[in-house]
Amino acid sequence: MSLTAIVVNYNAGSLLAEGARSLLVHNGVTDLRVVDNASTDDSLERLQQAFRAHPALSIRRNEANLGYARAVNAELAGVGAEFVL
């Protein structure tokens, strides 16, 4: 079974890295994709510091805030997992 988790971020601060940690320790999550909607805080830097070399993590940075649905739909195009969260 393969499971991709998509997380949309906009200025989530420390909550982004905490949420990513929860997903990455879960044995079922094989791919964690974080889509950043043009955050202006340090949430992405915190995430990268905590999980820089984690093979399951990928990050997409949008130049503008696309909103939740458009950000998820844009990321879905490249997902090959059996299930998506």
N, C-alpha and C positions, 0 to 999 in steps of 0.2 A: 504494500500500500504506500502511495506517495501523497503527501499533504503539503500544500503550499499555503502559507499564511500571508495575507497582504495587510499591511498596516499603513494607514494614511496619517501623516504627521503635519501639524501646523503649530509651531511654537509650544510643543508639549513639555519642554524643559526636561527634568530628570525622569519624568514618567515614561518617556520613549524608551530609554535604556532599561528601565525596570520592566516594562512590558515585553521588550525584546528578550530579556533574560528569562522571563516566565515561559515564553514560547520556545526558545532555543533549548531549554532543559527538558522539554516534553519530547519523549521518544518518537512520537508520531509525526512531528513537524520536520519535513525533509528540506524545506526551502522557506526562508523568511524574506519577504520583499517589502522594503520600506519605501514608500513614495512620499517625498517631501513636497509640500505645496508652498514653496517659497518662504520658508520660515526665516525669521529675522533673529531668533534667539540662538542659544548654543546647543539645542537638542541634538542636532546631527553630530556635532563635535563630541558630545558626551557618548553618543552611540558608537562612534568610530573608535574612541579611546577604549571603550569597554570590550568591543568585539571586532577589532581591526582585522584579525586574521581568521575569523570564523568562516568556514567554507559555505555554510548555509545562508549567509547574509548577503543580500544585494540591496543597493540603494539607488533610487532614481530621484533626481532633483528637478523639479519643475521650475521654470523661470517665473511662472505666475501661479496664483492659487486657482486651481481648476475646480475646486469643490470636491467633496468626497466621492460622489458617483463617477464623475469623469476621471478622477485619478485612479480609482479601482478599475474601471473599464479599460483605460489605457494600459494598465499593467496586466490585465487578464489575457491580452493578446499573446503574450509570450509564455504563458504558463502551460506546462505539459503534464502537470500532476493529475492524478486520478481524482483528488478532492481539493477544494479551495475553501479556505476559511477567511 
